[in-house]
């Protein structure tokens, strides 16, 4: 099935980022998938399908050339999941929106949508994410069952559509949560910090390319996590 899988774009977003039209990151996504005016299916479980989130992103994607952005509504108790699946299946590209990583994955699991999204990807569907949505597309993330106890940190699985571990727009805090994730991983595991206003392109074999700016790279080495050579954009 590897031959059907396409690269996944993981965008950082972040507060204070200037939104420009045309946005070079969004345009890179459109070009990658050969669609100047794609149809996009929006997944917003990370923000519990908030309408403000959807409207803001839908308008932005259309300003950048998308012909249609459809809300694959999943969170509401009476959400029509059959309709959501039809939207996801028929769109050129699936977008995973920002919000809260844990909440986003929890809702997808509760609604039995995780496997469906993975099947779409392995069947050749194009995916990209923003902020928490980028982390959700990756392999794993961290949560604290006891918020007052830092030692309670534990990993939980994400979609694994992009076979990497990443964090977004946390450069000001030295990628603290990403480093926590890596400490809980086996030695040799790498993680990627996607700075505000940049993205990474993740190939099906796990190869990573920086887009729009340098990507940070960390590794679990021995009893510590250390920063290794940054990934520099090509060209």
N, C-alpha and C positions, 0 to 999 in steps of 0.2 A: 504493500500500500504506500510505500515511501514515495513512489513516483507520482502519486496523486496529491501529495501534500505540498502546500505552497509556503513561502516565507511568511512569517507573522511580524507585523509592525507593532512595537510597543512604544507609545508616546508618553512623555512625562507630564505635560501640562504644567500646572503650578500657579499659585497666586503671584500676581504681578507680571505674569507673562503677557506681552503685547500680542493681541490677536490681530493678525494682518491678513488681508486678502489680495492676492492669493497667498495662502499659507504654504510655505515650502514643504512642510512635513506632510500635510494633507495631500498636496499635489504629488508627493513621492509615493504615497499609498495608492492613489488613483493610477499613476503611471505603472506601478509594479503590476497591478492586476489588469492593465490594458483597458481601462475604462475612464474616459475623460468625463463622462457624466453617469456615474454608477448609481444603481439603486442600493440603498443601505438599510439593513435591519438593525435597529437599536435595541440593545439589551441593557436595562437599567436597574437590575436587582440590587446593585451596590448602593443605590440611593433610594431603594424601595419604590422604584418607578415614579419618582417625583416628576410632575409635569413641567416644572420650571427647568429642571435639568434637561429633559428631552427637548423642550422648545429651543433652549439655548444652543444645544449641539446640533439639532436639526437645521436651524437657521444658518449656523456656521458652515455645515457641510454643503448646504445648498448655495451659499455665497461662494463657495469654492468649486461649484460646478456639479454637485450631485443632482440627479434628476428627480429623485424621490427618497425620502427618509421615513421609514415606517416603524412605529413603536410596537415591538413584540412584547406585549404586556404579560408579565409573569407573576408579579408580586401579589396583586389583589386576591382575596380568598376565592372569589368567583371568576378569576381570570379564565378566559377561553384559551386553554393551552393548545388546542387543535389549531386555532387561528394563529397563535404565536408561532407554532411550528411551520405553518404555511408561509408566514412572512419570512421566517428565517431561511426556509428552503428556497424561496423564489428570489431572494435578494442577491445582488452581485457580491456584496461584501457584508459581513457581520461585524458590528462595532460593539465592544464591551465598555460601558461607561464607568465613570469614577464614582467615588463615595467611600463606603466601608468594605474592605476586602472580606472580612469574616462574614458580615451580613450578606454580601452578594453571593458568596459560595453557599452559605446556609440555605438561602431561598432556592437557589438552583437545585440543591440536593433534595430539599423538601418537596419540590414540584417535579422531581424526577426528570429534570431538564439537562443535567450534567452529561449523561451518556449521549443524549441526542446531539448536543453541541459538538462533542468529540467525534461522533459519527459523521456529522456534516464536514468537519475539518478533514478527517481521513478520506472522505469521499471527494475532496478537492475544493471545498468552500474556502473563500478568502476571509481572513480575520485580522482586525486590528483593535487595539485598546488604548485607553487614556487613563493615566494616574492609577487609581485602584484597579481599574479594568485591566491595565497592563500586568499588574501583579497577579490578578485572578487568572490570566491566560498562562502564567508560568506554572512551575511545578508545585511549590509549597510556600507557605507563609507562617507567621508566628502569632500566637495569642497568649494572653495571660489570664488563666482562669481566676486567679486571685490578683486583682489589679494593684493591691498593696504589697505584693510579694514578687519581686523581680525574678526570684528563683523558680517561680511557677511557670515560666515560659515553656511553651510546647509548640511543636509544629502541627500544621494541618494541611491536607492536600488541597491543591487548587485544580484547575482544569488540565494542566499539563499539555496544553496545545502547543505552547512554546516551551521546549525542553530546557528551560533555564530557571534560575532564581534571580529576581530583580527587585529593586526598589526605585521609586520615582521622586524627583524634586526634593531630596533630603540632604543636599550637599551642605547646607548650613550647619547641620548637626552631625556631619561626618558619617552619614549612613549608619546611624546607631542601630536601627532595627534590622537592617540588612546584615550587619555584623553579628547581631544576636542570632539570626537565622543560621548563619554559617557556623557559629559555635555549636549549634545543635546538630549540624550535619556531620557526615563522616569526613575524615581528613582527605584533602585534595579537592573538595567541592568548591566550585567557583560561584561568585555572585556578581551582579552587574548593577551599578548605580547609574540611573538615567537622569541627568541633570535637567533642570527647568529649561523648556524650550528645545529639547533635543529628543531623539528617539534611538532605538536600536532595531535593526532588522535581524530576525532570528530564523535561520534556515532549519529545515527539518532534522538535519543531523546535529544541531546544536551550535553550529558556527554562528558567530555574532559579528555584525557590522555596525559601526557607529554612523548615525545619520544626523546632520545638522549641528554637530559638535562632539567633543570628546566624551566617551563613556568611561566611567570609573570601573575598575576591576579589582575584586578582592578574592582571597582564597583562604580556606581553613588549612593552616600549616602547623603541624605539631600541636601545641597546646594554645595556639593563638590564631587570630585572624589578621592577615596583613594585606596591605594594598600592593598590587603588582602593576605592571605596565598598563597605562591607559590604552584604550582602543581609539585610534585616530581615524576620522572619516577618510574614505578613499576619494582621491581626486580633489 
